[in-house]
Amino acid sequence: MRVVLLQDVSGLGKAGEVKDVANGYGRNFLLPRKLAEFATTAVLKRVEAQHQAQARRQSHAEAEIVSLAQTLEGLEVAVKARVGAMDRLYGAITSGDIAEEIHRITGQDIDKRKIELEEPIRQLGEYEVSVRLSKEFVPKIKVIVEEEKG
């Protein structure tokens, strides 16, 4: 019996796959639990349309990531902070502060968890920071910590 899986089934396959299964397994287990349905031409067309729509959404999302990576690559972000003795900051510059400054400059929302800081910045100076947008796209930005006047 040929069925199209509606949900992931461990040991059998992922949702959307067409599988040949034993008649009893399909009729007594998969179909009653709505894990699969018969592989008719209409169902196969619907599944193919869903795959194409998913591929379009994914390519659109990848295009947005590429555009954002190009925008961020080499960006200089200036963050002002209050300074104490020996150029040490009161408090620290965190990934959240950097994300806010990026949003102010570019208008793009960046999740602070995507900004890779080993530890918060506690001194004045220039730092190179990575922004992990995806596995392939990790643009580097330059963070300049300046003294706040007044």
Backbone hydrogen bonds, N-H to C=O, Kabsch-Sander energy under -0.5 kcal/mol:
donor,donor_aa,acceptor,acceptor_aa,energy
3,V,19,K,-2.8
4,V,37,E,-2.9
5,L,3,V,-0.5
5,L,17,E,-2.5
6,L,35,L,-3.1
7,Q,35,L,-1.4
9,V,13,G,-2.8
12,L,9,V,-2.1
13,G,9,V,-2.2
16,G,5,L,-3.4
17,E,14,K,-1.8
19,K,3,V,-2.8
19,K,17,E,-0.5
21,V,1,M,-3.0
21,V,19,K,-0.6
26,G,22,A,-2.4
27,R,23,N,-2.9
28,N,24,G,-2.7
29,F,25,Y,-1.5
30,L,25,Y,-2.1
31,L,26,G,-2.8
33,R,29,F,-1.2
34,K,31,L,-1.5
35,L,30,L,-2.5
36,A,30,L,-1.0
37,E,4,V,-1.8
39,A,2,R,-1.9
40,T,38,F,-1.8
44,L,40,T,-2.5
45,K,41,T,-2.3
46,R,42,A,-2.2
47,V,43,V,-2.5
48,E,44,L,-2.3
49,A,45,K,-2.4
50,Q,46,R,-2.1
51,H,47,V,-2.3
52,Q,48,E,-2.3
53,A,49,A,-2.3
54,Q,50,Q,-2.4
55,A,51,H,-2.3
56,R,52,Q,-2.3
57,R,53,A,-2.4
58,Q,54,Q,-2.4
59,S,55,A,-2.4
60,H,56,R,-2.2
61,A,57,R,-2.3
62,E,58,Q,-2.4
63,A,59,S,-2.1
64,E,60,H,-1.9
65,I,61,A,-2.1
66,V,62,E,-2.5
67,S,63,A,-2.2
68,L,64,E,-2.5
69,A,65,I,-2.7
70,Q,66,V,-2.2
71,T,67,S,-1.9
72,L,68,L,-2.4
73,E,69,A,-2.2
74,G,140,K,-2.6
75,L,72,L,-2.6
77,V,75,L,-0.6
77,V,142,K,-3.4
78,A,76,E,-0.5
79,V,77,V,-0.6
79,V,144,I,-3.0
81,A,146,E,-2.2
84,G,88,R,-3.9
87,D,84,G,-0.8
88,R,85,A,-1.5
89,L,122,R,-2.4
90,Y,82,R,-2.1
91,G,89,L,-0.8
93,I,121,I,-2.8
94,T,92,A,-0.6
98,I,94,T,-1.8
99,A,95,S,-2.5
100,E,96,G,-2.1
101,E,97,D,-2.0
102,I,98,I,-2.4
103,H,99,A,-2.2
104,R,100,E,-2.2
105,I,101,E,-2.2
106,T,102,I,-3.1
107,G,102,I,-0.6
107,G,103,H,-1.6
110,I,108,Q,-0.6
114,K,111,D,-2.0
115,I,112,K,-0.9
116,E,114,K,-0.6
116,E,130,S,-2.9
117,L,115,I,-1.1
121,I,93,I,-2.5
124,L,87,D,-1.5
125,G,145,V,-1.6
127,Y,143,V,-2.8
129,V,127,Y,-0.6
129,V,141,I,-2.8
130,S,116,E,-0.8
131,V,139,P,-2.4
132,R,114,K,-2.9
132,R,130,S,-0.5
133,L,131,V,-1.1
133,L,137,F,-1.8
134,S,137,F,-1.6
138,V,136,E,-0.7
141,I,129,V,-3.1
142,K,75,L,-3.1
143,V,127,Y,-3.4
143,V,141,I,-0.6
144,I,77,V,-3.3
144,I,142,K,-0.6
145,V,125,G,-3.2
145,V,143,V,-0.6
146,E,79,V,-2.9
146,E,144,I,-0.6
148,E,81,A,-2.4
